[in-house]
Amino acid sequence: MKVVGLITEYNPFHLGHKYHLERAKSIANANYTLAIMSGSFVQRGEPSFVDKWTKTKMAIDNGVDLVIELPTIFSIQSAELFAYGSIALLHQLNIVDYVAFGSELGNIDPLKEIAKVLAEEPPYFRENLRNNLNRGYSFALARNNALKDYFCKYKIDSKYPIDIEEILKMPNNILAIEYLKALIKLNSNIKPITFKRIGSNYKEDVPTKKIASATGIRNKILNQGIESIIKHVPSETYNHLINYINNYKNFNTLDNYAHIINYLLRINGKSRLKEIMDVERGLENRIIEKSTEFNDLNNLIESIVTKRYVRTRIQRIFIHLMIGLTKSTFKNLLPHHPAYIRVLGANTKGFALLNKINKASNIPVITKFSSYTKYKDPYLEEIISFDKKATDLFFLGLNTSKPFMDMDYYTSPYILKK
């Protein structure tokens, strides 16, 4: 039995994801697949386009054997923490042989060399990073500059052609490096696999190719309707999108939370905001100041953005604010991850994986949500409470005619019995 793990958002599951799944199985020669998937909110600081159970159905019906939820406190973090949370969960399952991810580069060796520098943080790199941060650059840009300087000074004789600037322009390369760094830090035996990402550029707003970006697919649905994306997604995805919209009437976007965000900024003020995850000293002043000038969420975010504070970071801060995730809370919970394995869906082969996990891992496996209380673990309870908050918040954003509350309690994992 060979198992390949995937780290996913499936927002929604499209033809590129189908290619990724099949390519991962082929390269790893794996006969079992499992996905660590973000739930109600995603890494770029937005609500998931559809609920996590619809995403799970898409994944299972398209061939993933087991879907496990990435806890919310990691799904809405920077690439570094998102990757660490995902890899740590895969690692602690104790059954995963490979982790597979796409990258624009498609060659794992240069990515490994970069990840090694980031994991070890040699003095020359660390000093350059600090100097770049002191110049007011965002952490991502400061780190890129420090890496370029380091490779220029120490890695001229590298056996792999490494163009730091070109590699770090691309988001999948960045995530790949973070996955590799997490594997190094955890001293994990999981073997990494990467292959070249195909299809549209991730920034493409309107799909022009059959394999389109998730962003392009979401935009096309919002502007032209579900029927317009039928050629960009598998039939299973299309059918689940139809079922979703019949049930909930609306897809979810960050704009749906403008009133909640504006309200929280007004009632909490600087003293509360500065404690929120991802808010560094002084940023709370800028956010509060700009919140007095704009009601429109997009204009508010754009007014806050600088070369140091990128858009996705501001969006993540607003999600943290809505679910009440503070820096001190995250720091306190981080050492206790993974505290549980939350199953969202499985097929027959997925049940075989769960049996292996139950034998190989000492982490609680949660299939029925309410069962988490029986473990009497305060850290588990606090981490999973953010999953529940996020689920409730997700459905609140849909502005449905009737409330959908406590859906974690009422929704069973999706089971495909064939």
C-alpha positions in Angstrom: 0.0 0.0 0.0 1.5 3.3 -1.1 -0.2 6.5 0.0 0.3 10.0 -1.6 -0.9 13.1 0.3 -2.2 16.2 -1.3 -2.6 19.7 0.2 -5.6 21.4 -1.3 -8.3 24.0 -1.3 -10.5 22.7 -4.2 -12.2 26.1 -4.5 -13.7 24.6 -6.6 -12.2 21.3 -7.9 -11.4 21.8 -11.5 -9.6 20.0 -14.4 -6.2 21.2 -13.1 -6.9 19.5 -9.8 -7.9 16.3 -11.7 -4.6 16.4 -13.5 -2.7 17.0 -10.3 -4.5 14.0 -8.6 -3.7 11.6 -11.5 -0.2 12.8 -11.9 0.6 12.5 -8.2 -0.7 8.9 -8.2 1.3 8.0 -11.3 4.6 9.5 -10.1 4.3 8.0 -6.6 3.0 4.7 -8.0 0.4 5.1 -5.2 -2.9 3.3 -4.9 -4.3 5.4 -2.1 -4.8 9.2 -2.0 -5.7 11.6 0.8 -6.2 15.3 0.8 -5.6 17.8 3.6 -8.2 20.5 2.6 -8.9 23.9 3.9 -12.5 24.2 5.1 -14.7 27.3 5.4 -12.0 29.9 4.7 -9.0 29.8 2.5 -5.3 30.8 2.6 -5.7 34.1 0.6 -8.0 35.4 3.3 -11.4 34.8 1.7 -14.4 32.6 2.4 -14.5 29.4 0.5 -16.6 29.8 -2.6 -18.8 26.9 -1.5 -19.1 25.1 1.8 -16.5 22.5 2.8 -18.8 19.5 2.4 -19.6 20.5 -1.2 -15.8 20.7 -1.8 -15.4 17.3 -0.2 -18.1 15.7 -2.4 -16.2 17.2 -5.5 -12.9 15.7 -4.3 -14.3 12.2 -3.4 -16.4 11.9 -6.5 -13.3 12.9 -8.6 -11.1 10.2 -7.1 -9.7 11.3 -3.8 -10.0 8.5 -1.3 -10.0 10.5 2.0 -10.5 14.2 2.8 -9.2 15.6 6.1 -9.9 19.2 7.2 -7.0 21.5 7.8 -7.8 23.3 11.0 -9.0 26.9 10.4 -6.2 28.4 12.5 -3.8 27.2 9.7 -6.0 27.5 6.6 -6.1 31.3 6.9 -2.4 31.9 7.5 0.7 32.9 5.5 2.2 30.4 3.1 4.7 29.4 5.8 2.1 28.6 8.5 -0.4 27.1 6.0 2.3 24.8 4.7 3.6 23.9 8.2 0.1 23.1 9.5 -0.7 20.9 6.5 2.6 19.0 6.5 2.6 18.5 10.3 -0.9 16.9 9.9 0.2 14.6 7.1 3.4 13.7 9.0 1.5 12.7 12.2 -0.9 10.4 10.3 2.1 8.0 10.1 0.8 6.4 6.9 1.8 8.8 4.2 4.6 7.8 1.8 4.6 10.8 -0.5 3.4 14.4 -0.6 2.8 15.7 -4.1 2.4 19.3 -5.2 2.5 21.3 -8.4 5.0 24.1 -9.0 5.7 26.5 -11.8 9.3 25.2 -11.8 8.5 21.5 -11.9 12.0 20.6 -10.6 12.3 19.8 -7.0 16.1 20.1 -6.5 16.4 23.9 -6.7 13.4 24.2 -4.5 15.0 21.9 -1.9 18.2 24.1 -1.9 16.1 27.2 -1.2 14.1 25.4 1.5 17.3 24.3 3.2 18.5 27.9 3.5 15.2 29.0 4.9 15.0 26.1 7.4 18.6 26.6 8.6 18.7 30.4 8.4 22.5 30.9 8.1 23.8 34.1 9.7 24.5 36.0 6.4 20.9 35.3 5.3 19.4 36.2 8.6 21.3 39.5 8.7 20.2 40.5 5.2 16.6 39.6 6.1 16.6 41.9 9.1 18.2 44.7 7.0 15.5 44.4 4.4 12.7 44.4 6.9 14.2 47.5 8.5 13.9 49.2 5.1 10.1 48.7 5.2 9.8 45.8 2.8 7.1 43.2 3.3 8.3 40.0 4.8 8.0 38.1 1.5 10.0 40.8 -0.5 12.6 41.1 2.3 13.1 37.3 2.4 13.4 37.2 -1.4 16.1 39.9 -1.4 18.0 38.1 1.4 17.8 34.8 -0.5 19.1 36.4 -3.7 22.1 37.9 -1.8 22.8 34.6 -0.1 22.8 32.6 -3.3 24.9 35.2 -5.1 27.5 35.0 -2.3 27.5 31.3 -1.5 25.8 29.2 -4.1 27.5 30.3 -7.3 28.7 26.7 -7.9 25.3 25.2 -7.3 24.8 22.2 -9.6 21.2 23.5 -10.3 20.4 26.7 -12.1 18.7 28.8 -9.4 17.1 32.1 -10.5 15.8 33.2 -7.1 13.8 36.2 -8.4 12.1 34.1 -11.1 11.4 31.2 -8.9 9.9 33.3 -6.1 7.6 35.2 -8.5 5.2 32.3 -8.6 2.9 31.3 -5.8 3.1 27.5 -6.3 6.9 27.6 -6.2 6.6 29.6 -2.9 4.2 27.0 -1.4 6.4 24.2 -2.6 9.4 25.7 -0.8 7.4 26.0 2.4 6.2 22.4 2.2 9.8 21.3 1.8 11.0 23.5 4.6 8.3 22.1 6.9 9.4 18.5 6.0 13.0 19.5 6.9 12.0 21.0 10.3 9.8 18.0 11.2 12.5 15.6 10.1 9.8 13.8 8.2 10.2 10.6 6.2 7.5 11.7 3.7 9.1 12.0 0.3 8.2 15.1 -1.7 7.2 15.1 -5.4 6.6 18.1 -7.6 5.6 18.4 -11.2 5.0 21.4 -13.5 1.8 23.2 -13.1 -0.2 23.4 -16.3 -3.1 25.6 -17.5 -3.9 29.2 -17.0 -1.9 31.6 -14.8 -3.3 31.7 -11.3 -4.0 35.5 -11.7 -6.1 35.1 -14.8 -9.4 36.7 -14.0 -11.2 35.2 -17.1 -10.5 31.7 -18.3 -9.0 31.4 -21.7 -7.9 27.7 -21.6 -9.7 24.5 -20.8 -7.6 24.1 -17.6 -8.4 27.4 -15.9 -7.4 28.8 -12.6 -9.8 28.6 -9.7 -9.9 32.4 -9.6 -11.0 32.5 -13.2 -13.6 29.9 -12.7 -15.1 31.7 -9.7 -15.2 35.0 -11.5 -16.8 33.4 -14.6 -19.5 31.8 -12.4 -20.2 35.1 -10.6 -20.4 37.1 -13.9 -21.9 34.6 -16.3 -23.5 31.8 -14.3 -22.6 28.2 -13.6 -23.3 27.1 -17.2 -20.4 29.2 -18.4 -17.8 27.0 -16.7 -19.0 23.5 -17.8 -15.9 22.9 -20.0 -13.5 23.9 -17.2 -14.6 21.4 -14.5 -15.3 17.7 -14.3 -19.0 16.7 -14.6 -18.9 15.7 -10.9 -17.9 19.3 -9.9 -20.5 20.8 -12.1 -23.3 18.7 -10.7 -22.3 19.6 -7.1 -22.2 23.3 -7.9 -25.7 23.0 -9.2 -26.8 21.2 -6.1 -25.1 23.8 -3.9 -26.7 26.8 -5.5 -30.1 25.1 -5.4 -29.6 24.6 -1.6 -28.0 27.9 -0.6 -28.8 30.4 -3.5 -25.5 32.3 -3.1 -21.8 31.7 -3.6 -19.6 33.2 -1.0 -17.1 36.1 -1.3 -15.3 38.4 1.1 -17.6 41.3 0.1 -20.4 39.5 1.9 -18.7 40.4 5.2 -18.2 44.1 4.7 -20.8 45.1 7.4 -19.4 42.7 9.9 -15.8 43.8 9.4 -16.7 47.5 9.5 -18.7 46.9 12.7 -15.9 45.1 14.4 -13.4 47.8 13.5 -15.6 50.4 15.0 -16.4 48.7 18.2 -13.0 47.1 19.0 -10.6 49.9 18.1 -6.8 49.9 18.2 -6.4 48.1 21.5 -8.2 45.0 20.4 -7.0 45.1 16.8 -3.3 45.1 17.7 -3.8 41.7 19.5 -5.2 40.1 16.3 -3.1 37.6 14.5 -0.9 39.1 11.7 -1.2 42.7 13.0 2.3 44.0 13.6 3.0 47.1 15.7 1.6 50.2 14.1 -0.6 48.4 11.5 -3.6 48.7 13.7 -3.3 52.5 13.4 -3.4 52.4 9.7 -6.4 50.0 9.6 -8.5 52.0 12.0 -7.6 55.3 10.3 -8.6 54.0 6.9 -11.8 52.4 8.2 -13.1 55.9 9.0 -12.7 56.8 5.3 -14.3 53.8 3.5 -17.3 51.6 3.9 -16.7 49.7 0.7 -14.5 46.7 1.6 -12.5 46.6 -1.5 -11.6 50.3 -1.3 -10.8 49.9 2.4 -8.4 47.0 1.7 -6.8 48.9 -1.2 -6.2 51.9 1.0 -4.4 49.9 3.6 -2.2 48.0 1.2 1.5 49.1 0.9 4.6 47.4 -0.3 5.0 46.0 3.3 1.3 45.0 3.8 0.0 43.0 0.8 -3.6 42.5 0.0 -3.9 38.9 1.1 -2.4 39.7 4.5 -5.0 42.4 5.1 -7.7 40.0 4.1 -6.4 37.4 6.5 -6.4 39.9 9.3 -10.0 40.6 8.7 -10.8 36.9 8.9 -8.8 36.6 12.1 -10.7 39.5 13.5 -14.1 37.9 12.7 -13.3 34.6 14.3 -11.3 36.3 17.2 -7.9 34.7 16.6 -5.2 36.6 18.4 -1.5 36.3 18.3 -1.2 35.0 21.8 -3.9 32.3 21.2 -2.2 31.1 18.0 1.2 31.0 19.8 -0.4 29.0 22.6 -2.1 26.5 20.3 0.7 26.0 17.8 2.7 23.4 19.8 -0.4 21.3 20.2 -1.1 20.8 16.5 -2.2 18.4 15.2 -4.6 17.8 18.0 -7.2 15.9 15.9 -7.9 14.4 12.5 -11.3 15.7 11.2 -12.7 13.5 8.5 -14.9 15.3 6.0 -15.4 12.4 3.5 -14.1 9.1 2.3 -14.8 6.3 -0.2 -14.2 2.6 0.4 -10.4 2.9 0.0 -10.6 5.9 2.4 -12.0 3.7 5.1 -9.0 1.4 4.7 -6.8 4.5 5.2 -8.7 5.4 8.3 -8.2 1.9 9.7 -4.5 2.3 9.1 -4.5 5.8 10.7 -6.3 4.5 13.8 -3.6 1.9 14.3 -0.5 4.1 13.3 -1.4 7.4 14.9 -2.2 8.4 18.5 -4.2 11.5 17.4 -8.0 11.4 17.8 -9.9 10.7 14.6 -13.1 12.7 14.6 -15.9 11.6 12.2 -18.9 12.7 14.3 -18.2 16.3 15.3 -19.7 16.2 18.7 -17.4 13.3 19.7 -14.5 15.7 20.2 -15.7 16.4 23.8 -15.0 12.9 24.9 -11.3 13.4 24.7 -11.3 16.1 27.5 -8.4 17.9 25.8 -8.6 21.7 26.2 -6.3 22.4 23.3 -8.2 20.2 21.0 -11.4 21.9 22.1 -10.0 25.4 21.5 -8.5 24.6 18.1 -11.7 22.9 16.8 -13.8 25.7 18.2 -12.3 27.9 15.5 -13.5 25.4 12.9 -17.0 25.7 14.2 -16.8 29.6 14.3 -15.6 29.5 10.7 -18.4 27.3 9.6 -21.0 29.5 11.2 -19.4 32.6 9.8 -19.3 31.0 6.3 -23.1 30.4 6.3 -23.8 33.8 7.8 -22.1 35.3 4.8 -24.5 33.6 2.4 -27.4 35.8 3.6 -29.9 33.0 3.2 -33.6 33.4 4.0 -33.3 31.0 6.9 -30.3 30.6 9.2 -27.9 27.7 8.9 -26.3 27.3 12.3 -24.2 24.5 14.0 -23.7 22.8 10.6 -20.7 21.0 11.9 -23.0 19.1 14.3 -25.7 18.4 11.7 -23.5 17.4 8.7 -22.0 13.9 8.5 -18.9 13.1 6.5 -19.6 12.4 2.8 -19.3 8.7 2.1 -19.1 7.2 -1.4 -19.8 3.4 -1.2 -18.3 2.1 -4.4 
